[in-house]
Amino acid sequence: MEKTEQLKEVISRYWQLSDGNLDWAMELNSRNLSNFSSLRMLRFLASVEERFQISIADVEAIKSFQDLRKLVENS
Amino acid sequence: MLQVGCDVCRIEAFESMLKEEPAALERIFNPEEHQYALSQGRPAEHLAGVFAAKEALGKAVREPSLLGKYYREVTVSHPQGGAPVLQLSGRLADVFSKQGIFVTDLSISHDGDYAVAAVLIEKKQLQCDQCSISLSALEERGIADRLLQVVAKDGKVSYRCPVCFRGW
């Protein structure tokens, strides 16, 4: 499975967003994501790290799903 | 000036993290905290309380997102028979010290599905303990070294401006 498809799977698990309502440029905050919390965000990022064997050292640099997608695709 | 921060956390989230998401736990807790929680009857309850304490600290300093990078530099320990204690280390300790932020008190409680924590911090106007020049006055004058921390043998911390520190 392509990395983007795998990432979509993780996004769907944590944020209940699928192809129809996933906006890659969306800012990751409580206005845009239902059930947003710092803990959920941490769990989500840790899950992405584990799935793609990457390290997200600067959490603040991840402003959107697009930022994450770039990181994953370049890994 | 005193500032308080509090946070509430669902214990259930940590039950699933213990089972399925060890990597997420590693982002938040340092080994000492993790080990302590595992030694308790209900580890998830302890982890939720410690996480709430870390979040409460971010709220007390009015920078909730600051802690995202530094969770592991905040350690909640449990001295035997005493109340929990919050200690800072690494870069976060440095940042807070330079801003005159001191953790004054911490309280953690649990009930049913939730853990709650409150943190009290004191924000001091730092000044040289010899000549009384304030940190903001030094910054306005562009003095690069600003206030230097002096730790006495008894562990008591005091501050010196570069002039007093060097005895000019």
gemmi code that builds the backbone of each chain (N, CA, C; Angstrom):
import gemmi

chains = {
    "A": [
        ("MET", (0.835, -1.186, 0.000), (0.000, 0.000, 0.000), (0.887, 1.260, 0.000)),
        ("GLU", (0.481, 2.254, -0.783), (1.263, 3.493, -0.852), (1.293, 4.185, 0.512)),
        ("LYS", (2.338, 4.991, 0.690), (2.470, 5.657, 1.990), (1.299, 6.600, 2.278)),
        ("THR", (0.854, 7.301, 1.239), (-0.263, 8.235, 1.437), (-1.521, 7.492, 1.875)),
        ("GLU", (-1.740, 6.338, 1.286), (-2.912, 5.536, 1.654), (-2.791, 5.054, 3.101)),
        ("GLN", (-1.591, 4.670, 3.483), (-1.370, 4.230, 4.867), (-1.595, 5.380, 5.835)),
        ("LEU", (-1.135, 6.570, 5.429), (-1.317, 7.744, 6.286), (-2.807, 8.060, 6.444)),
        ("LYS", (-3.535, 7.935, 5.353), (-4.990, 8.169, 5.398), (-5.642, 7.236, 6.419)),
        ("GLU", (-5.150, 6.015, 6.456), (-5.687, 5.027, 7.396), (-5.497, 5.481, 8.848)),
        ("VAL", (-4.280, 5.985, 9.129), (-3.994, 6.445, 10.500), (-4.843, 7.681, 10.815)),
        ("ILE", (-4.960, 8.585, 9.852), (-5.769, 9.802, 10.043), (-7.218, 9.418, 10.338)),
        ("SER", (-7.702, 8.464, 9.588), (-9.082, 8.035, 9.757), (-9.308, 7.447, 11.148)),
        ("ARG", (-8.309, 6.693, 11.626), (-8.439, 6.050, 12.938), (-8.536, 7.081, 14.073)),
        ("TYR", (-7.718, 8.136, 13.981), (-7.682, 9.114, 15.077), (-8.673, 10.259, 14.919)),
        ("TRP", (-8.962, 10.634, 13.668), (-9.765, 11.852, 13.460), (-11.051, 11.610, 12.691)),
        ("GLN", (-11.341, 10.369, 12.393), (-12.568, 10.030, 11.672), (-12.740, 10.860, 10.389)),
        ("LEU", (-11.651, 11.057, 9.673), (-11.713, 11.770, 8.399), (-11.409, 10.777, 7.282)),
        ("SER", (-12.246, 10.773, 6.268), (-11.990, 9.874, 5.135), (-11.791, 10.713, 3.877)),
        ("ASP", (-11.655, 10.044, 2.748), (-11.401, 10.753, 1.484), (-12.340, 11.941, 1.256)),
        ("GLY", (-13.616, 11.743, 1.597), (-14.618, 12.771, 1.342), (-14.402, 14.051, 2.128)),
        ("ASN", (-13.940, 13.925, 3.363), (-13.826, 15.139, 4.191), (-12.409, 15.426, 4.677)),
        ("LEU", (-11.440, 14.761, 4.075), (-10.043, 15.021, 4.456), (-9.466, 16.149, 3.610)),
        ("ASP", (-9.140, 17.251, 4.283), (-8.517, 18.384, 3.614), (-7.057, 18.412, 4.086)),
        ("TRP", (-6.150, 18.119, 3.172), (-4.739, 17.985, 3.568), (-4.163, 19.291, 4.115)),
        ("ALA", (-4.717, 20.413, 3.649), (-4.175, 21.710, 4.069), (-4.772, 22.195, 5.394)),
        ("MET", (-5.742, 21.476, 5.898), (-6.426, 21.879, 7.128), (-5.451, 22.045, 8.298)),
        ("GLU", (-5.618, 23.146, 9.017), (-4.766, 23.358, 10.183), (-5.188, 22.411, 11.308)),
        ("LEU", (-4.217, 21.840, 11.968), (-4.534, 20.841, 12.994), (-4.835, 21.527, 14.324)),
        ("ASN", (-6.086, 21.808, 14.556), (-6.477, 22.433, 15.820), (-7.919, 22.040, 16.174)),
        ("SER", (-8.359, 22.533, 17.321), (-9.688, 22.118, 17.816), (-10.830, 22.689, 16.970)),
        ("ARG", (-10.561, 23.740, 16.206), (-11.616, 24.291, 15.348), (-11.922, 23.339, 14.192)),
        ("ASN", (-10.881, 22.682, 13.707), (-11.045, 21.848, 12.512), (-11.222, 20.361, 12.788)),
        ("LEU", (-10.765, 19.930, 13.933), (-10.803, 18.487, 14.207), (-11.678, 18.184, 15.418)),
        ("SER", (-12.669, 17.329, 15.204), (-13.511, 16.969, 16.341), (-12.683, 16.083, 17.271)),
        ("ASN", (-12.961, 16.149, 18.545), (-12.222, 15.377, 19.561), (-10.748, 15.772, 19.648)),
        ("PHE", (-10.416, 16.980, 19.216), (-9.008, 17.390, 19.288), (-8.595, 17.552, 20.749)),
        ("SER", (-7.430, 17.017, 21.072), (-6.808, 17.283, 22.381), (-5.317, 17.062, 22.194)),
        ("SER", (-4.538, 17.624, 23.101), (-3.087, 17.455, 22.972), (-2.710, 15.979, 23.089)),
        ("LEU", (-3.453, 15.252, 23.933), (-3.145, 13.826, 24.107), (-3.439, 13.053, 22.820)),
        ("ARG", (-4.593, 13.346, 22.208), (-4.936, 12.642, 20.955), (-3.901, 12.956, 19.876)),
        ("MET", (-3.455, 14.216, 19.836), (-2.457, 14.600, 18.832), (-1.144, 13.840, 19.065)),
        ("LEU", (-0.762, 13.715, 20.332), (0.463, 12.973, 20.666), (0.356, 11.512, 20.246)),
        ("ARG", (-0.806, 10.938, 20.515), (-1.014, 9.527, 20.166), (-0.982, 9.352, 18.655)),
        ("PHE", (-1.595, 10.292, 17.964), (-1.622, 10.252, 16.501), (-0.192, 10.332, 15.941)),
        ("LEU", (0.578, 11.306, 16.427), (1.948, 11.482, 15.906), (2.828, 10.274, 16.233)),
        ("ALA", (2.639, 9.719, 17.432), (3.422, 8.537, 17.806), (3.060, 7.362, 16.901)),
        ("SER", (1.784, 7.285, 16.551), (1.337, 6.205, 15.681), (1.928, 6.357, 14.271)),
        ("VAL", (2.002, 7.606, 13.797), (2.611, 7.871, 12.481), (4.104, 7.508, 12.524)),
        ("GLU", (4.757, 7.898, 13.603), (6.188, 7.581, 13.749), (6.417, 6.071, 13.688)),
        ("GLU", (5.582, 5.348, 14.399), (5.745, 3.904, 14.480), (5.463, 3.244, 13.125)),
        ("ARG", (4.384, 3.668, 12.496), (3.980, 3.060, 11.224), (5.036, 3.262, 10.130)),
        ("PHE", (5.602, 4.498, 10.099), (6.524, 4.822, 8.996), (8.001, 4.812, 9.425)),
        ("GLN", (8.221, 4.442, 10.676), (9.598, 4.384, 11.195), (10.324, 5.718, 10.982)),
        ("ILE", (9.633, 6.796, 11.371), (10.249, 8.124, 11.268), (10.247, 8.751, 12.653)),
        ("SER", (10.974, 9.865, 12.784), (10.989, 10.571, 14.053), (10.516, 12.007, 13.820)),
        ("ILE", (9.501, 12.398, 14.549), (9.004, 13.771, 14.421), (9.527, 14.543, 15.629)),
        ("ALA", (10.697, 15.132, 15.445), (11.339, 15.798, 16.582), (10.633, 17.110, 16.918)),
        ("ASP", (10.295, 17.870, 15.895), (9.681, 19.171, 16.138), (8.175, 19.096, 15.877)),
        ("VAL", (7.443, 18.846, 16.949), (5.988, 18.691, 16.843), (5.349, 19.982, 16.314)),
        ("GLU", (5.906, 21.111, 16.731), (5.316, 22.400, 16.341), (5.432, 22.679, 14.850)),
        ("ALA", (6.341, 21.972, 14.175), (6.516, 22.186, 12.732), (5.391, 21.524, 11.933)),
        ("ILE", (4.659, 20.632, 12.574), (3.552, 19.952, 11.888), (2.277, 20.783, 12.070)),
        ("LYS", (1.974, 21.566, 11.066), (0.801, 22.452, 11.154), (-0.423, 21.857, 10.440)),
        ("SER", (-0.179, 20.974, 9.501), (-1.295, 20.411, 8.733), (-0.985, 18.951, 8.380)),
        ("PHE", (-1.999, 18.256, 7.872), (-1.776, 16.879, 7.416), (-0.792, 16.867, 6.247)),
        ("GLN", (-0.802, 17.956, 5.486), (0.109, 18.060, 4.334), (1.578, 18.006, 4.792)),
        ("ASP", (1.885, 18.713, 5.912), (3.257, 18.691, 6.457), (3.665, 17.258, 6.795)),
        ("LEU", (2.711, 16.554, 7.349), (2.975, 15.174, 7.755), (3.164, 14.283, 6.521)),
        ("ARG", (2.336, 14.537, 5.539), (2.402, 13.755, 4.294), (3.779, 13.899, 3.642)),
        ("LYS", (4.274, 15.158, 3.621), (5.600, 15.402, 3.030), (6.678, 14.620, 3.781)),
        ("LEU", (6.568, 14.683, 5.101), (7.547, 13.999, 5.951), (7.528, 12.485, 5.676)),
        ("VAL", (6.333, 11.960, 5.591), (6.166, 10.515, 5.375), (6.664, 10.114, 3.984)),
        ("GLU", (6.295, 10.914, 2.988), (6.684, 10.556, 1.610), (8.185, 10.674, 1.384)),
        ("ASN", (8.837, 11.562, 2.136), (10.292, 11.702, 1.991), (11.077, 10.695, 2.827)),
        ("SER", (10.347, 9.893, 3.578), (11.064, 8.959, 4.466), (11.493, 7.715, 3.696)),
    ],
    "B": [
        ("MET", (4.086, 37.196, 41.185), (2.717, 36.915, 40.788), (2.492, 35.392, 40.767)),
        ("LEU", (1.361, 34.977, 41.322), (1.024, 33.551, 41.320), (0.065, 33.245, 40.172)),
        ("GLN", (0.269, 32.117, 39.532), (-0.642, 31.688, 38.460), (-0.943, 30.201, 38.649)),
        ("VAL", (-2.175, 29.839, 38.361), (-2.564, 28.438, 38.538), (-2.999, 27.846, 37.191)),
        ("GLY", (-2.774, 26.569, 37.026), (-3.238, 25.867, 35.837), (-3.827, 24.538, 36.266)),
        ("CYS", (-4.863, 24.083, 35.598), (-5.398, 22.764, 35.953), (-5.748, 21.988, 34.689)),
        ("ASP", (-5.866, 20.688, 34.833), (-6.194, 19.855, 33.685), (-6.905, 18.592, 34.164)),
        ("VAL", (-7.807, 18.119, 33.329), (-8.514, 16.878, 33.644), (-8.304, 15.893, 32.500)),
        ("CYS", (-8.218, 14.636, 32.834), (-7.822, 13.637, 31.838), (-8.580, 12.333, 32.047)),
        ("ARG", (-9.028, 11.732, 30.962), (-9.716, 10.436, 31.067), (-8.686, 9.317, 31.263)),
        ("ILE", (-8.919, 8.496, 32.248), (-7.982, 7.412, 32.566), (-7.989, 6.336, 31.469)),
        ("GLU", (-9.150, 6.150, 30.874), (-9.330, 5.114, 29.845), (-8.316, 5.257, 28.699)),
        ("ALA", (-8.004, 6.523, 28.330), (-7.064, 6.754, 27.233), (-5.712, 6.094, 27.535)),
        ("PHE", (-5.315, 6.123, 28.788), (-4.011, 5.565, 29.156), (-4.063, 4.042, 29.268)),
        ("GLU", (-5.268, 3.527, 29.535), (-5.405, 2.061, 29.537), (-5.132, 1.529, 28.131)),
        ("SER", (-5.712, 2.196, 27.114), (-5.434, 1.699, 25.751), (-4.006, 1.995, 25.323)),
        ("MET", (-3.445, 3.100, 25.791), (-2.051, 3.384, 25.418), (-1.107, 2.338, 26.019)),
        ("LEU", (-1.402, 1.911, 27.236), (-0.558, 0.882, 27.864), (-0.598, -0.418, 27.073)),
        ("LYS", (-1.789, -0.719, 26.525), (-1.933, -1.980, 25.788), (-1.387, -1.882, 24.368)),
        ("GLU", (-1.688, -0.756, 23.710), (-1.444, -0.705, 22.256), (-0.490, 0.368, 21.769)),
        ("GLU", (-0.172, 1.369, 22.600), (0.606, 2.497, 22.074), (1.800, 2.855, 22.962)),
        ("PRO", (2.722, 1.926, 23.136), (3.883, 2.243, 23.994), (4.697, 3.425, 23.476)),
        ("ALA", (4.702, 3.624, 22.146), (5.493, 4.735, 21.586), (4.938, 6.081, 22.034)),
        ("ALA", (3.612, 6.158, 22.152), (3.001, 7.416, 22.599), (3.369, 7.683, 24.062)),
        ("LEU", (3.400, 6.635, 24.859), (3.780, 6.802, 26.274), (5.204, 7.310, 26.390)),
        ("GLU", (6.060, 6.805, 25.507), (7.472, 7.224, 25.540), (7.648, 8.701, 25.221)),
        ("ARG", (6.741, 9.245, 24.423), (6.820, 10.674, 24.084), (6.495, 11.552, 25.294)),
        ("ILE", (5.717, 10.996, 26.210), (5.202, 11.807, 27.325), (5.969, 11.596, 28.624)),
        ("PHE", (6.261, 10.331, 28.915), (6.803, 9.995, 30.237), (8.259, 9.581, 30.149)),
        ("ASN", (9.018, 10.000, 31.140), (10.397, 9.515, 31.191), (10.401, 8.175, 31.937)),
        ("PRO", (11.488, 7.417, 31.860), (11.486, 6.049, 32.413), (11.111, 5.978, 33.896)),
        ("GLU", (11.539, 6.984, 34.657), (11.239, 6.979, 36.101), (9.722, 7.008, 36.338)),
        ("GLU", (9.044, 7.864, 35.591), (7.584, 7.984, 35.745), (6.880, 6.702, 35.287)),
        ("HIS", (7.370, 6.174, 34.174), (6.784, 4.961, 33.602), (6.910, 3.796, 34.592)),
        ("GLN", (8.107, 3.640, 35.128), (8.375, 2.551, 36.078), (7.509, 2.681, 37.323)),
        ("TYR", (7.416, 3.914, 37.829), (6.613, 4.131, 39.039), (5.161, 3.724, 38.796)),
        ("ALA", (4.630, 4.162, 37.654), (3.231, 3.850, 37.340), (3.019, 2.340, 37.245)),
        ("LEU", (3.974, 1.658, 36.595), (3.823, 0.203, 36.429), (3.900, -0.542, 37.763)),
        ("SER", (4.533, 0.097, 38.749), (4.655, -0.550, 40.060), (3.389, -0.364, 40.901)),
        ("GLN", (2.449, 0.420, 40.410), (1.222, 0.693, 41.151), (0.085, -0.240, 40.715)),
        ("GLY", (-0.926, -0.308, 41.552), (-2.066, -1.187, 41.268), (-2.802, -0.805, 39.994)),
        ("ARG", (-2.951, 0.481, 39.765), (-3.665, 0.939, 38.557), (-2.756, 1.888, 37.784)),
        ("PRO", (-1.869, 1.349, 36.971), (-0.894, 2.203, 36.264), (-1.538, 3.321, 35.445)),
        ("ALA", (-2.636, 3.009, 34.770), (-3.264, 4.011, 33.897), (-3.709, 5.230, 34.701)),
        ("GLU", (-4.198, 4.974, 35.901), (-4.653, 6.067, 36.766), (-3.486, 7.004, 37.095)),
        ("HIS", (-2.334, 6.410, 37.395), (-1.154, 7.224, 37.720), (-0.664, 7.998, 36.502)),
        ("LEU", (-0.630, 7.328, 35.367), (-0.152, 8.002, 34.147), (-1.072, 9.165, 33.792)),
        ("ALA", (-2.384, 8.962, 33.944), (-3.330, 10.041, 33.638), (-3.097, 11.232, 34.569)),
        ("GLY", (-2.848, 10.952, 35.830), (-2.596, 12.029, 36.801), (-1.326, 12.797, 36.473)),
        ("VAL", (-0.289, 12.068, 36.094), (0.994, 12.709, 35.760), (0.856, 13.531, 34.478)),
        ("PHE", (0.126, 12.971, 33.500), (-0.080, 13.726, 32.259), (-0.876, 15.003, 32.550)),
        ("ALA", (-1.899, 14.883, 33.374), (-2.699, 16.064, 33.730), (-1.811, 17.113, 34.395)),
        ("ALA", (-0.855, 16.672, 35.214), (0.052, 17.611, 35.893), (0.915, 18.357, 34.868)),
        ("LYS", (1.396, 17.640, 33.855), (2.242, 18.262, 32.835), (1.425, 19.292, 32.032)),
        ("GLU", (0.201, 18.918, 31.702), (-0.675, 19.835, 30.975), (-1.021, 21.048, 31.836)),
        ("ALA", (-1.256, 20.802, 33.111), (-1.599, 21.896, 34.028), (-0.448, 22.899, 34.121)),
        ("LEU", (0.773, 22.396, 34.063), (1.931, 23.300, 34.094), (1.916, 24.216, 32.874)),
        ("GLY", (1.641, 23.643, 31.697), (1.567, 24.451, 30.476), (0.510, 25.532, 30.591)),
        ("LYS", (-0.599, 25.196, 31.229), (-1.673, 26.173, 31.388), (-1.299, 27.229, 32.425)),
        ("ALA", (-0.604, 26.805, 33.463), (-0.193, 27.766, 34.497), (0.743, 28.831, 33.927)),
        ("VAL", (1.609, 28.435, 32.999), (2.540, 29.412, 32.413), (1.921, 30.107, 31.189)),
        ("ARG", (0.642, 29.781, 30.934), (-0.118, 30.405, 29.832), (0.454, 30.077, 28.462)),
        ("GLU", (1.121, 28.936, 28.368), (1.625, 28.481, 27.070), (1.330, 26.998, 26.929)),
        ("PRO", (0.043, 26.649, 26.735), (-0.319, 25.222, 26.708), (0.446, 24.407, 25.670)),
        ("SER", (0.810, 25.029, 24.547), (1.476, 24.242, 23.507), (2.974, 24.072, 23.763)),
        ("LEU", (3.519, 24.873, 24.671), (4.962, 24.809, 24.949), (5.390, 23.417, 25.395)),
        ("LEU", (4.542, 22.795, 26.197), (4.925, 21.518, 26.788), (4.989, 20.384, 25.770)),
        ("GLY", (4.339, 20.558, 24.621), (4.334, 19.516, 23.607), (5.724, 18.993, 23.290)),
        ("LYS", (6.678, 19.903, 23.275), (8.061, 19.514, 22.941), (8.815, 18.992, 24.147)),
        ("TYR", (8.315, 19.329, 25.335), (9.128, 19.121, 26.529), (8.524, 18.202, 27.590)),
        ("TYR", (7.560, 17.382, 27.192), (6.908, 16.551, 28.214), (7.914, 15.793, 29.072)),
        ("ARG", (8.932, 15.284, 28.425), (9.868, 14.428, 29.171), (10.837, 15.219, 30.042)),
        ("GLU", (10.806, 16.530, 29.889), (11.665, 17.361, 30.751), (10.914, 17.833, 31.994)),
        ("VAL", (9.690, 17.377, 32.115), (8.907, 17.623, 33.332), (8.748, 16.269, 33.999)),
        ("THR", (9.252, 16.140, 35.211), (9.156, 14.858, 35.912), (8.279, 15.001, 37.148)),
        ("VAL", (7.301, 14.129, 37.232), (6.480, 14.095, 38.440), (6.948, 12.893, 39.250)),
        ("SER", (7.456, 13.177, 40.437), (7.907, 12.062, 41.282), (7.073, 12.034, 42.561)),
        ("HIS", (7.175, 10.908, 43.235), (6.347, 10.696, 44.426), (7.237, 10.342, 45.611)),
        ("PRO", (7.724, 11.348, 46.334), (8.543, 11.036, 47.515), (7.729, 10.178, 48.476)),
        ("GLN", (8.418, 9.242, 49.129), (7.693, 8.269, 49.955), (6.807, 8.962, 50.998)),
        ("GLY", (5.538, 8.642, 50.931), (4.600, 9.169, 51.923), (4.270, 10.640, 51.749)),
        ("GLY", (4.774, 11.246, 50.687), (4.525, 12.678, 50.531), (3.709, 13.001, 49.306)),
        ("ALA", (3.430, 14.285, 49.150), (2.678, 14.741, 47.984), (3.568, 14.665, 46.748)),
        ("PRO", (2.982, 14.530, 45.564), (3.812, 14.485, 44.352), (4.559, 15.802, 44.143)),
        ("VAL", (5.701, 15.672, 43.482), (6.570, 16.833, 43.259), (6.852, 16.950, 41.771)),
        ("LEU", (6.852, 18.180, 41.286), (7.117, 18.405, 39.861), (8.504, 19.036, 39.706)),
        ("GLN", (9.345, 18.363, 38.922), (10.703, 18.880, 38.713), (10.950, 19.111, 37.233)),
        ("LEU", (11.735, 20.139, 36.938), (12.047, 20.462, 35.548), (13.501, 20.153, 35.272)),
        ("SER", (13.784, 19.798, 34.029), (15.178, 19.544, 33.666), (15.424, 20.042, 32.248)),
        ("GLY", (16.679, 19.949, 31.819), (17.045, 20.266, 30.438), (16.687, 21.665, 30.006)),
        ("ARG", (16.308, 21.765, 28.747), (16.066, 23.064, 28.132), (14.873, 23.790, 28.775)),
        ("LEU", (13.866, 23.018, 29.165), (12.681, 23.642, 29.764), (13.037, 24.328, 31.092)),
        ("ALA", (13.871, 23.667, 31.899), (14.288, 24.255, 33.173), (15.011, 25.568, 32.916)),
        ("ASP", (15.803, 25.577, 31.875), (16.563, 26.767, 31.498), (15.625, 27.904, 31.087)),
        ("VAL", (14.667, 27.567, 30.241), (13.713, 28.575, 29.746), (12.939, 29.180, 30.924)),
        ("PHE", (12.441, 28.325, 31.809), (11.648, 28.814, 32.936), (12.504, 29.649, 33.894)),
        ("SER", (13.705, 29.171, 34.130), (14.581, 29.884, 35.059), (14.873, 31.297, 34.552)),
        ("LYS", (15.107, 31.413, 33.250), (15.395, 32.726, 32.664), (14.183, 33.644, 32.716)),
        ("GLN", (12.990, 33.035, 32.723), (11.773, 33.852, 32.783), (11.316, 34.095, 34.221)),
        ("GLY", (12.079, 33.567, 35.183), (11.710, 33.757, 36.592), (10.489, 32.950, 37.001)),
        ("ILE", (10.298, 31.797, 36.349), (9.137, 30.949, 36.657), (9.562, 29.821, 37.596)),
        ("PHE", (8.866, 29.699, 38.710), (9.172, 28.653, 39.678), (7.908, 27.863, 39.999)),
        ("VAL", (8.038, 26.536, 39.987), (6.878, 25.707, 40.329), (6.749, 25.711, 41.847)),
        ("THR", (5.578, 26.112, 42.318), (5.372, 26.257, 43.762), (4.657, 25.053, 44.366)),
        ("ASP", (3.666, 24.531, 43.666), (2.925, 23.410, 44.248), (2.214, 22.599, 43.164)),
        ("LEU", (1.947, 21.368, 43.506), (1.260, 20.454, 42.589), (0.297, 19.585, 43.386)),
        ("SER", (-0.877, 19.384, 42.837), (-1.822, 18.467, 43.461), (-2.471, 17.601, 42.382)),
        ("ILE", (-2.580, 16.307, 42.660), (-3.189, 15.364, 41.703), (-4.293, 14.599, 42.421)),
        ("SER", (-5.393, 14.379, 41.741), (-6.467, 13.593, 42.335), (-7.113, 12.700, 41.268)),
        ("HIS", (-7.746, 11.633, 41.725), (-8.430, 10.707, 40.802), (-9.820, 10.414, 41.330)),
        ("ASP", (-10.757, 10.256, 40.431), (-12.092, 9.787, 40.836), (-12.751, 9.126, 39.632)),
        ("GLY", (-13.099, 7.868, 39.797), (-13.772, 7.160, 38.713), (-12.953, 7.149, 37.440)),
        ("ASP", (-13.513, 7.726, 36.399), (-12.868, 7.677, 35.083), (-11.850, 8.784, 34.851)),
        ("TYR", (-11.711, 9.692, 35.809), (-10.905, 10.887, 35.545), (-9.774, 11.103, 36.547)),
        ("ALA", (-8.720, 11.749, 36.031), (-7.637, 12.242, 36.890), (-7.582, 13.749, 36.683)),
        ("VAL", (-7.299, 14.464, 37.748), (-7.228, 15.916, 37.650), (-5.969, 16.394, 38.364)),
        ("ALA", (-5.380, 17.475, 37.850), (-4.181, 18.020, 38.492), (-4.229, 19.538, 38.468)),
        ("ALA", (-3.648, 20.126, 39.489), (-3.528, 21.594, 39.537), (-2.078, 21.934, 39.853)),
        ("VAL", (-1.559, 22.929, 39.162), (-0.172, 23.365, 39.382), (-0.179, 24.859, 39.689)),
        ("LEU", (0.570, 25.209, 40.713), (0.708, 26.623, 41.066), (2.143, 27.044, 40.751)),
        ("ILE", (2.267, 28.127, 40.007), (3.625, 28.622, 39.724), (3.747, 30.054, 40.237)),
        ("GLU", (4.978, 30.440, 40.463), (5.236, 31.825, 40.836), (6.109, 32.443, 39.749)),
        ("LYS", (5.672, 33.587, 39.259), (6.448, 34.293, 38.250), (7.096, 35.488, 38.944)),
        ("LYS", (8.386, 35.423, 39.093), (9.081, 36.490, 39.822), (9.711, 37.483, 38.864)),
        ("GLN", (9.724, 38.721, 39.276), (10.477, 39.727, 38.528), (11.932, 39.536, 38.948)),
        ("LEU", (12.706, 38.907, 38.070), (14.090, 38.611, 38.445), (14.915, 39.884, 38.526)),
        ("GLN", (15.755, 39.920, 39.529), (16.674, 41.060, 39.660), (17.977, 40.602, 40.287)),
        ("CYS", (19.007, 41.422, 40.100), (20.306, 41.111, 40.697), (20.160, 41.222, 42.222)),
        ("ASP", (20.580, 40.190, 42.933), (20.426, 40.213, 44.387), (21.425, 41.142, 45.073)),
        ("GLN", (22.370, 41.684, 44.289), (23.299, 42.639, 44.911), (22.921, 44.088, 44.624)),
        ("CYS", (22.730, 44.408, 43.329), (22.471, 45.820, 43.010), (21.009, 46.093, 42.673)),
        ("SER", (20.193, 45.023, 42.619), (18.739, 45.123, 42.400), (18.318, 45.545, 40.996)),
        ("ILE", (19.245, 45.574, 40.040), (18.810, 45.897, 38.674), (17.924, 44.751, 38.166)),
        ("SER", (16.806, 45.103, 37.515), (15.870, 44.048, 37.101), (16.296, 43.422, 35.771)),
        ("LEU", (15.767, 42.226, 35.529), (16.071, 41.525, 34.283), (15.581, 42.347, 33.086)),
        ("SER", (14.382, 42.929, 33.215), (13.856, 43.703, 32.089), (14.734, 44.933, 31.804)),
        ("ALA", (15.304, 45.540, 32.853), (16.191, 46.696, 32.641), (17.453, 46.259, 31.898)),
        ("LEU", (17.971, 45.073, 32.259), (19.166, 44.558, 31.566), (18.854, 44.270, 30.109)),
        ("GLU", (17.672, 43.695, 29.873), (17.276, 43.377, 28.494), (17.131, 44.647, 27.665)),
        ("GLU", (16.537, 45.670, 28.270), (16.365, 46.948, 27.559), (17.720, 47.533, 27.163)),
        ("ARG", (18.707, 47.303, 28.000), (20.051, 47.834, 27.700), (20.850, 46.893, 26.784)),
        ("GLY", (20.254, 45.793, 26.433), (20.903, 44.868, 25.490), (22.106, 44.147, 26.068)),
        ("ILE", (22.108, 43.963, 27.379), (23.248, 43.257, 27.991), (23.051, 41.760, 27.772)),
        ("ALA", (23.953, 41.203, 27.016), (23.760, 39.841, 26.526), (23.705, 38.799, 27.642)),
        ("ASP", (24.587, 38.906, 28.608), (24.651, 37.860, 29.650), (23.430, 37.881, 30.564)),
        ("ARG", (22.871, 39.054, 30.702), (21.713, 39.262, 31.586), (21.992, 38.746, 33.003)),
        ("LEU", (21.009, 38.091, 33.612), (21.232, 37.664, 35.002), (21.857, 36.276, 35.043)),
        ("LEU", (22.830, 36.130, 35.882), (23.508, 34.840, 36.000), (23.071, 34.172, 37.300)),
        ("GLN", (22.804, 32.901, 37.179), (22.355, 32.165, 38.353), (23.556, 31.714, 39.178)),
        ("VAL", (23.509, 31.971, 40.466), (24.583, 31.515, 41.343), (23.961, 30.530, 42.335)),
        ("VAL", (24.508, 29.327, 42.358), (23.968, 28.322, 43.275), (24.957, 28.136, 44.428)),
        ("ALA", (24.494, 28.432, 45.635), (25.354, 28.304, 46.820), (25.483, 26.836, 47.229)),
        ("LYS", (26.408, 26.577, 48.157), (26.634, 25.181, 48.583), (25.374, 24.551, 49.172)),
        ("ASP", (24.552, 25.370, 49.824), (23.322, 24.834, 50.425), (22.191, 24.709, 49.396)),
        ("GLY", (22.490, 24.964, 48.119), (21.501, 24.815, 47.052), (20.673, 26.060, 46.816)),
        ("LYS", (20.859, 27.085, 47.626), (20.072, 28.306, 47.473), (20.523, 29.051, 46.210)),
        ("VAL", (19.524, 29.464, 45.427), (19.825, 30.118, 44.147), (19.709, 31.629, 44.300)),
        ("SER", (20.700, 32.342, 43.797), (20.590, 33.798, 43.753), (21.008, 34.272, 42.363)),
        ("TYR", (20.771, 35.537, 42.091), (21.046, 36.066, 40.754), (21.999, 37.256, 40.838)),
        ("ARG", (22.875, 37.340, 39.843), (23.823, 38.464, 39.767), (23.796, 39.024, 38.349)),
        ("CYS", (23.839, 40.338, 38.262), (24.002, 40.941, 36.935), (25.472, 40.753, 36.543)),
        ("PRO", (25.807, 40.874, 35.265), (27.192, 40.631, 34.854), (28.206, 41.494, 35.610)),
        ("VAL", (27.815, 42.734, 35.935), (28.739, 43.644, 36.624), (29.041, 43.128, 38.028)),
        ("CYS", (28.009, 42.796, 38.789), (28.217, 42.303, 40.158), (28.895, 40.935, 40.151)),
        ("PHE", (28.522, 40.100, 39.156), (29.090, 38.753, 39.089), (30.604, 38.801, 38.919)),
        ("ARG", (31.048, 39.711, 38.073), (32.493, 39.792, 37.807), (33.198, 40.712, 38.785)),
        ("GLY", (32.442, 41.364, 39.638), (33.044, 42.236, 40.642), (33.693, 43.468, 40.057)),
        ("TRP", (33.136, 43.957, 38.910), (33.749, 45.151, 38.314), (33.424, 46.396, 39.153)),
    ],
}
model = gemmi.Model(1)
for chain_id, residues in chains.items():
    chain = gemmi.Chain(chain_id)
    for i, (resn, *xyz) in enumerate(residues, 1):
        res = gemmi.Residue()
        res.name, res.seqid = resn, gemmi.SeqId(i, " ")
        for name, pos in zip(("N", "CA", "C"), xyz):
            atom = gemmi.Atom()
            atom.name, atom.element = name, gemmi.Element(name[0])
            atom.pos, atom.b_iso = gemmi.Position(*pos), 0.0
            res.add_atom(atom)
        chain.add_residue(res)
    model.add_chain(chain)
structure = gemmi.Structure()
structure.add_model(model)
structure.setup_entities()
